[in-house]
Amino acid sequence: MLTRKDFIERSAKLMVAGMLAPYLGNSVILPKDGKIKIGVIGCGSVSSMYLPHLSKSNYVELVSVCDIIPERAKRAAEKYNVPNQYDHIDKLLAGASFDLLVNLTNMQEHGRLNKLALTARKNVWSEKPMANTYREGKALFDFAKKQGVKIWGAPAVVNSPQFAYMSKAIQEGKIGKVSAAHAHYGHLGPTWSAFFYEQGGGSLPDLGVYNLATLTGLLGPAKSVVAMTSIITTERLVDDKGKIKVVAEDNAMVLMEHAHGALSHVQCGFNYFDPYGHEGTGQDKPTISIWGTKGNMNLLGYDWAPFGVDLATTDHEKTNRYATDTGSYVWEQGASVIAESMVSGTIPLIAAEHALHVLEIIEAARESQASGKRISLTSTFTYPVVT
Ligand SMILES: NC(=O)c1ccc[n+]([C@@H]2O[C@H](COP(=O)([O-])OP(=O)(O)OC[C@H]3O[C@@H](n4cnc5c(N)ncnc54)[C@H](O)[C@@H]3O)[C@@H](O)[C@H]2O)c1
């Protein structure tokens, strides 16, 4: 484990190399015992994946948990041995000191809570989306810089060895000129909270976001988008509010134009019969396919739980399986990977600009549905993600 002395020595070297610049300014990340202090807000469903993962990380000290439903914060604090619990973000921010807020609340709350945390000069890891709109997300990104802290957004799909394998295969020209790609993700929709179906929710920011991050990460930033979205199930029964009207799209088809004419397609929705369910356990088929002039590749399993890549090329027409490592990547690792990068002073593969680009695509898809038009995009990110 990195000692404080090691950390200071390494930081000094990195500062000389200019690599730690993003962490300088007003936020002083000098973690005691090489650990980043974390405050988690939102102790619902996804926290039951994040908290056990974070509690095992060598780079993390779980300092506080917070939920507007106090019993949830209490239960999480007891279960994961977290010393402080709060029922409001103001109390969390004014309470025990921490370096990184991990935001696991309702999608509609992300922008507002992330802004409060940045105002208090906390770094932020946000579940998707980082904000309700691209404009709001970009303003948060710029504001973070001004505050001398950083913000990052889920998903963490670019961290998987399967993503790295596919990215390198494309860059090495193994499948020739990339022409087309397809990705899909869906199930019958969450049953516990209404926010997934309310204004600002939807299958695009909850599910499509993974495939959009993977395909833009592999094929490069999208230049324009054409999409159709719809609502298949107009009313739903959910645990927190009973019978509700569905307002956000629960069915989406998005076409993206990438550089050099490559076109890709993402479909997602909350109305897919899927024997693997919300947990996704057992999905053993490809969910992402990429075609080029000299080969094709299929990602096996979901991009948030992949277990291999099947590749066939003109040099080797029989499909071979690669990148079968399943030990190093879990989808809930985003915040712990960020904590590790803050300790080591390295730049993580997950980039806020990429999350913002995906957010712009989601908004463009909705605009395309509303207007019937193709929508041009303005944002971009550093590509390729894996070098
Ligand atoms: N559930 C999953 O498996 C899963 C997986 C990946 C990502 N996500 C994402 O995680 C986020 C949360 O999803 P979830 O399924 O855990 O929802 P959830 O409803 O189970 O949990 C959200 C929690 O946030 C709390 N909360 C809401 N507003 C708050 C506020 N202002 N201050 C403090 N606490 C607040 C709620 O009380 C609730 O306990 C969403 O962005 C979702 O897309 C969920």
The ligand as an ORCA input file, in Angstrom:
! r2SCAN-3c Opt
* xyz 0 1
  N     -30.024     -0.123     -9.478
  C     -29.047     -0.501    -10.284
  O     -28.742     -1.696    -10.458
  C     -28.233      0.555    -10.991
  C     -27.115      0.139    -11.737
  C     -26.292      1.088    -12.313
  C     -26.597      2.415    -12.167
  N     -27.710      2.826    -11.470
  C     -27.978      4.263    -11.336
  O     -27.856      4.601     -9.950
  C     -28.732      5.684     -9.635
  C     -29.646      5.272     -8.495
  O     -30.403      4.160     -8.905
  P     -31.020      3.143     -7.837
  O     -31.550      2.013     -8.606
  O     -30.046      2.892     -6.750
  O     -32.237      4.021     -7.282
  P     -32.934      3.895     -5.853
  O     -34.233      4.596     -5.929
  O     -32.927      2.476     -5.397
  O     -31.947      4.700     -4.900
  C     -31.801      6.108     -4.948
  C     -31.613      6.600     -3.528
  O     -31.285      7.983     -3.555
  C     -31.983      8.610     -2.479
  N     -32.116     10.035     -2.792
  C     -32.869     10.624     -3.758
  N     -32.730     11.959     -3.727
  C     -31.857     12.229     -2.715
  C     -31.316     13.439     -2.198
  N     -31.643     14.637     -2.687
  N     -30.456     13.348     -1.162
  C     -30.120     12.145     -0.634
  N     -30.604     10.972     -1.083
  C     -31.458     11.015     -2.124
  C     -33.323      7.891     -2.419
  O     -33.955      8.075     -1.191
  C     -32.884      6.448     -2.682
  O     -32.586      5.756     -1.486
  C     -29.459      6.023    -10.935
  O     -28.751      7.034    -11.589
  C     -29.364      4.739    -11.744
  O     -29.443      4.975    -13.134
  C     -28.516      1.905    -10.872
*
